[in-house]
Amino acid sequence: MPKSRFLLAAALAGLAAVAAAAQAQSPAPRWSSNTDYSTPGARDLPVTCRRGDVQPFEGKTMGEVFGDAWPAAPEMTASHTPPKVVSSAKVIPPRGLEGKPATVVVAVLVGADGKPLASEAVCISDGAFTIAAKRVLRNASFEPATIDGKPVTSVLAVPISFRPVRRGGGDSGGGSGGDSGSGGGSQE
């Protein structure tokens, strides 16, 4: 029987190697919060969330979420830069939920002038935090996306994280939010 155990071990090792190679070749899933929606054709990318999140726009693309309010981007010939959060409001959890962690990904339609035109919560770990998350970005300022150096209207998916307050620390806001430049929140 030692020969059959050896063959079984060799077969299992071979299967593990095949599985590892297949996993290395397939791209990691792109969550909405780490997808660059400023590139031409990005409006047709689907809204993608973490397993277990509430997905109000499940099966929809970002173009369907924002419709005609989001004009199609011009074709890129040289370069593009994605939009960025420059400043946003403090993350304040809903009253009574200060100690509960949650993350809400808010998709913001950023105008060519850097002003938010519309926003939608697209991935929600706890629905009680949706309004508070959208409030963080309501009056935010953004650096607009550019295509070939010209500002364009695009979508930025921003994760807003609500974290329990640490006792004895200086963090009284209950969380952090956002993207680069907005306070050090976590990316999805």
Contacts in CASP RR format, 6 or more apart in sequence:
PFRMAT RR
TARGET T0000
AUTHOR 0000-0000-0000
METHOD contacts of the structure
MODEL  1
MPKSRFLLAAALAGLAAVAAAAQAQSPAPRWSSNTDYSTPGARDLPVTCR
RGDVQPFEGKTMGEVFGDAWPAAPEMTASHTPPKVVSSAKVIPPRGLEGK
PATVVVAVLVGADGKPLASEAVCISDGAFTIAAKRVLRNASFEPATIDGK
PVTSVLAVPISFRPVRRGGGDSGGGSGGDSGSGGGSQE
29 48 0 8 1.000
30 48 0 8 1.000
31 48 0 8 1.000
31 49 0 8 1.000
31 50 0 8 1.000
31 105 0 8 1.000
31 123 0 8 1.000
31 157 0 8 1.000
31 188 0 8 1.000
32 47 0 8 1.000
32 48 0 8 1.000
32 49 0 8 1.000
32 62 0 8 1.000
32 105 0 8 1.000
32 107 0 8 1.000
32 122 0 8 1.000
32 123 0 8 1.000
32 157 0 8 1.000
32 188 0 8 1.000
33 105 0 8 1.000
33 123 0 8 1.000
33 157 0 8 1.000
33 158 0 8 1.000
33 159 0 8 1.000
33 187 0 8 1.000
33 188 0 8 1.000
34 157 0 8 1.000
34 187 0 8 1.000
34 188 0 8 1.000
35 42 0 8 1.000
35 45 0 8 1.000
35 48 0 8 1.000
35 157 0 8 1.000
36 42 0 8 1.000
36 82 0 8 1.000
37 43 0 8 1.000
37 45 0 8 1.000
37 62 0 8 1.000
37 82 0 8 1.000
37 107 0 8 1.000
37 154 0 8 1.000
37 155 0 8 1.000
37 156 0 8 1.000
37 157 0 8 1.000
38 73 0 8 1.000
38 80 0 8 1.000
38 81 0 8 1.000
38 82 0 8 1.000
38 83 0 8 1.000
38 145 0 8 1.000
38 146 0 8 1.000
38 147 0 8 1.000
38 152 0 8 1.000
38 154 0 8 1.000
38 155 0 8 1.000
38 156 0 8 1.000
39 73 0 8 1.000
39 76 0 8 1.000
39 80 0 8 1.000
40 72 0 8 1.000
40 73 0 8 1.000
40 74 0 8 1.000
40 75 0 8 1.000
40 76 0 8 1.000
40 147 0 8 1.000
41 72 0 8 1.000
41 73 0 8 1.000
42 62 0 8 1.000
42 73 0 8 1.000
42 154 0 8 1.000
42 155 0 8 1.000
43 61 0 8 1.000
43 62 0 8 1.000
43 63 0 8 1.000
43 66 0 8 1.000
43 70 0 8 1.000
43 72 0 8 1.000
43 73 0 8 1.000
43 155 0 8 1.000
44 61 0 8 1.000
44 63 0 8 1.000
45 61 0 8 1.000
45 62 0 8 1.000
46 59 0 8 1.000
46 60 0 8 1.000
46 61 0 8 1.000
46 62 0 8 1.000
47 55 0 8 1.000
47 57 0 8 1.000
47 58 0 8 1.000
47 59 0 8 1.000
47 60 0 8 1.000
47 61 0 8 1.000
47 62 0 8 1.000
47 65 0 8 1.000
47 107 0 8 1.000
47 122 0 8 1.000
47 123 0 8 1.000
49 55 0 8 1.000
49 58 0 8 1.000
49 105 0 8 1.000
49 122 0 8 1.000
49 123 0 8 1.000
50 123 0 8 1.000
50 125 0 8 1.000
50 188 0 8 1.000
52 125 0 8 1.000
53 105 0 8 1.000
53 123 0 8 1.000
53 124 0 8 1.000
53 125 0 8 1.000
54 123 0 8 1.000
54 124 0 8 1.000
54 125 0 8 1.000
54 127 0 8 1.000
55 122 0 8 1.000
55 123 0 8 1.000
55 124 0 8 1.000
56 120 0 8 1.000
56 121 0 8 1.000
56 122 0 8 1.000
56 124 0 8 1.000
57 64 0 8 1.000
57 65 0 8 1.000
57 120 0 8 1.000
57 122 0 8 1.000
62 70 0 8 1.000
62 107 0 8 1.000
62 155 0 8 1.000
62 157 0 8 1.000
63 70 0 8 1.000
63 155 0 8 1.000
65 107 0 8 1.000
65 120 0 8 1.000
65 122 0 8 1.000
65 155 0 8 1.000
66 107 0 8 1.000
66 109 0 8 1.000
66 118 0 8 1.000
66 120 0 8 1.000
66 155 0 8 1.000
69 109 0 8 1.000
69 117 0 8 1.000
69 118 0 8 1.000
70 109 0 8 1.000
70 153 0 8 1.000
70 154 0 8 1.000
70 155 0 8 1.000
71 153 0 8 1.000
73 145 0 8 1.000
73 147 0 8 1.000
73 152 0 8 1.000
73 154 0 8 1.000
74 147 0 8 1.000
74 148 0 8 1.000
74 150 0 8 1.000
74 152 0 8 1.000
76 147 0 8 1.000
76 148 0 8 1.000
77 148 0 8 1.000
78 148 0 8 1.000
79 146 0 8 1.000
79 147 0 8 1.000
79 148 0 8 1.000
79 149 0 8 1.000
80 145 0 8 1.000
80 146 0 8 1.000
80 147 0 8 1.000
80 148 0 8 1.000
81 145 0 8 1.000
81 146 0 8 1.000
81 149 0 8 1.000
82 145 0 8 1.000
82 154 0 8 1.000
82 156 0 8 1.000
83 110 0 8 1.000
83 114 0 8 1.000
83 142 0 8 1.000
83 143 0 8 1.000
83 144 0 8 1.000
83 145 0 8 1.000
83 154 0 8 1.000
83 156 0 8 1.000
84 142 0 8 1.000
84 143 0 8 1.000
84 156 0 8 1.000
84 179 0 8 1.000
84 180 0 8 1.000
84 181 0 8 1.000
85 137 0 8 1.000
85 140 0 8 1.000
85 141 0 8 1.000
85 142 0 8 1.000
85 156 0 8 1.000
85 158 0 8 1.000
85 178 0 8 1.000
85 179 0 8 1.000
85 180 0 8 1.000
85 181 0 8 1.000
85 182 0 8 1.000
86 140 0 8 1.000
86 141 0 8 1.000
86 142 0 8 1.000
86 143 0 8 1.000
86 181 0 8 1.000
86 182 0 8 1.000
87 140 0 8 1.000
87 141 0 8 1.000
87 181 0 8 1.000
87 182 0 8 1.000
88 136 0 8 1.000
88 137 0 8 1.000
88 140 0 8 1.000
88 141 0 8 1.000
88 177 0 8 1.000
88 178 0 8 1.000
88 182 0 8 1.000
88 183 0 8 1.000
89 135 0 8 1.000
89 136 0 8 1.000
89 137 0 8 1.000
89 138 0 8 1.000
89 139 0 8 1.000
89 140 0 8 1.000
90 136 0 8 1.000
90 173 0 8 1.000
91 132 0 8 1.000
91 136 0 8 1.000
91 160 0 8 1.000
91 161 0 8 1.000
91 162 0 8 1.000
91 173 0 8 1.000
91 174 0 8 1.000
91 175 0 8 1.000
91 176 0 8 1.000
91 177 0 8 1.000
92 132 0 8 1.000
92 135 0 8 1.000
92 173 0 8 1.000
92 174 0 8 1.000
93 99 0 8 1.000
93 100 0 8 1.000
93 102 0 8 1.000
93 129 0 8 1.000
93 132 0 8 1.000
93 162 0 8 1.000
93 173 0 8 1.000
93 174 0 8 1.000
93 175 0 8 1.000
94 128 0 8 1.000
94 129 0 8 1.000
94 131 0 8 1.000
94 132 0 8 1.000
97 128 0 8 1.000
97 129 0 8 1.000
97 162 0 8 1.000
98 164 0 8 1.000
98 165 0 8 1.000
98 174 0 8 1.000
99 164 0 8 1.000
99 165 0 8 1.000
99 174 0 8 1.000
100 126 0 8 1.000
100 162 0 8 1.000
100 164 0 8 1.000
101 161 0 8 1.000
101 162 0 8 1.000
101 163 0 8 1.000
101 164 0 8 1.000
102 125 0 8 1.000
102 126 0 8 1.000
102 127 0 8 1.000
102 128 0 8 1.000
102 129 0 8 1.000
102 161 0 8 1.000
102 162 0 8 1.000
103 123 0 8 1.000
103 125 0 8 1.000
103 159 0 8 1.000
103 160 0 8 1.000
103 161 0 8 1.000
103 162 0 8 1.000
103 186 0 8 1.000
103 188 0 8 1.000
104 121 0 8 1.000
104 123 0 8 1.000
104 124 0 8 1.000
104 125 0 8 1.000
104 126 0 8 1.000
104 127 0 8 1.000
104 129 0 8 1.000
104 130 0 8 1.000
104 132 0 8 1.000
104 133 0 8 1.000
104 134 0 8 1.000
104 159 0 8 1.000
104 160 0 8 1.000
104 162 0 8 1.000
105 121 0 8 1.000
105 122 0 8 1.000
105 123 0 8 1.000
105 124 0 8 1.000
105 157 0 8 1.000
105 158 0 8 1.000
105 159 0 8 1.000
105 160 0 8 1.000
105 188 0 8 1.000
106 119 0 8 1.000
106 120 0 8 1.000
106 121 0 8 1.000
106 122 0 8 1.000
106 133 0 8 1.000
106 134 0 8 1.000
106 136 0 8 1.000
106 137 0 8 1.000
106 157 0 8 1.000
106 158 0 8 1.000
106 160 0 8 1.000
107 119 0 8 1.000
107 120 0 8 1.000
107 121 0 8 1.000
107 122 0 8 1.000
107 155 0 8 1.000
107 156 0 8 1.000
107 157 0 8 1.000
107 158 0 8 1.000
108 116 0 8 1.000
108 118 0 8 1.000
108 119 0 8 1.000
108 137 0 8 1.000
108 140 0 8 1.000
108 142 0 8 1.000
108 155 0 8 1.000
108 156 0 8 1.000
108 157 0 8 1.000
108 158 0 8 1.000
109 116 0 8 1.000
109 117 0 8 1.000
109 118 0 8 1.000
109 119 0 8 1.000
109 153 0 8 1.000
109 154 0 8 1.000
109 155 0 8 1.000
110 116 0 8 1.000
110 117 0 8 1.000
110 142 0 8 1.000
110 144 0 8 1.000
110 145 0 8 1.000
110 153 0 8 1.000
110 154 0 8 1.000
110 155 0 8 1.000
110 156 0 8 1.000
111 117 0 8 1.000
111 142 0 8 1.000
111 144 0 8 1.000
111 151 0 8 1.000
111 153 0 8 1.000
111 154 0 8 1.000
112 144 0 8 1.000
112 151 0 8 1.000
112 152 0 8 1.000
112 153 0 8 1.000
113 144 0 8 1.000
113 151 0 8 1.000
114 141 0 8 1.000
114 142 0 8 1.000
114 143 0 8 1.000
114 144 0 8 1.000
114 151 0 8 1.000
115 141 0 8 1.000
115 142 0 8 1.000
116 137 0 8 1.000
116 138 0 8 1.000
116 139 0 8 1.000
116 140 0 8 1.000
116 142 0 8 1.000
117 153 0 8 1.000
119 134 0 8 1.000
119 137 0 8 1.000
119 138 0 8 1.000
121 130 0 8 1.000
121 133 0 8 1.000
121 134 0 8 1.000
122 157 0 8 1.000
123 188 0 8 1.000
124 130 0 8 1.000
129 160 0 8 1.000
129 162 0 8 1.000
132 160 0 8 1.000
132 162 0 8 1.000
133 160 0 8 1.000
133 162 0 8 1.000
136 160 0 8 1.000
136 177 0 8 1.000
136 178 0 8 1.000
137 158 0 8 1.000
137 160 0 8 1.000
140 182 0 8 1.000
142 156 0 8 1.000
144 151 0 8 1.000
144 152 0 8 1.000
144 153 0 8 1.000
144 154 0 8 1.000
145 151 0 8 1.000
145 152 0 8 1.000
145 153 0 8 1.000
145 154 0 8 1.000
145 156 0 8 1.000
146 152 0 8 1.000
156 179 0 8 1.000
158 177 0 8 1.000
158 178 0 8 1.000
158 179 0 8 1.000
158 182 0 8 1.000
159 177 0 8 1.000
159 178 0 8 1.000
159 179 0 8 1.000
159 185 0 8 1.000
159 186 0 8 1.000
159 187 0 8 1.000
159 188 0 8 1.000
160 177 0 8 1.000
160 178 0 8 1.000
161 175 0 8 1.000
161 176 0 8 1.000
161 177 0 8 1.000
161 178 0 8 1.000
161 185 0 8 1.000
161 186 0 8 1.000
162 174 0 8 1.000
162 175 0 8 1.000
163 174 0 8 1.000
163 175 0 8 1.000
163 176 0 8 1.000
164 174 0 8 1.000
165 171 0 8 1.000
165 172 0 8 1.000
165 173 0 8 1.000
165 174 0 8 1.000
165 175 0 8 1.000
176 183 0 8 1.000
176 184 0 8 1.000
176 185 0 8 1.000
176 186 0 8 1.000
177 183 0 8 1.000
177 184 0 8 1.000
177 185 0 8 1.000
177 186 0 8 1.000
178 184 0 8 1.000
178 185 0 8 1.000
179 185 0 8 1.000
179 187 0 8 1.000
END
